[in-house]
Amino acid sequence: MKALKIIGLVLVGVIALLLITGLFINGNYAIEREVTINKPKQEVFDFVKYLKNQNKFSVWAKIDPAMKTEFRGEDATVGFVSAWDSENPDVGKGEQTIVKIDEGNRIDYEIHFIKPFESTDFAYMTFESSSESATKVKWGFHGTMKYPMNLMLLFTDMEKMLAPDLQNGLNNLKGILEK
């Protein structure tokens, strides 16, 4: 009985320590990757601004080609929504909305994940001419894990988890546009 009491106190202590630690953990994260595409800026932007085209280069869309997709609104305009639903936990369920377009330069998105966990994050793509026939495209992702979920950042490297997918998606985009 005394051993159970000690184990219980140790568990309570560990949980309390984790919760106190969580108060001091910054829950913000940001990841950005880039690629140079050998096409003029406007041509690259005109392809990417159509959110439906993201399914052609995003690695997440390729994980489950059988996922259900739904589109609402007019593509390439603020307010357009691309929703997905997959039984694959690596894809889950959610929707992405175009929230801002700076014509030719930047597109901002809000991403609402529903399954396997609920959260809202933000993404953007920027476009910068490297030359008349080359464009630097940056794809960024940022969000905040609120307390106590921010404790996950002690055990999860968001950079390691998301950066390869962003880079592979950009590489796929480059391959499509340079064909």
Secondary structure, DSSP 8 states (H G I E B T S, - for coil): -HHHHHHHHHHHHHHHHHHHHHTTS--EEEEEEEEEESS-HHHHHHHHTSGGGHHHH-HHHHH-TT-EEEEES-TTSTT-EEEEE-SSTTT-EEEEEEEEEETTTEEEEEEEEEESS-EEEEEEEEEEEEETTEEEEEEEEEEE--TTGGGGGGT--HHHHHHHHHHHHHHHHHHHHT-
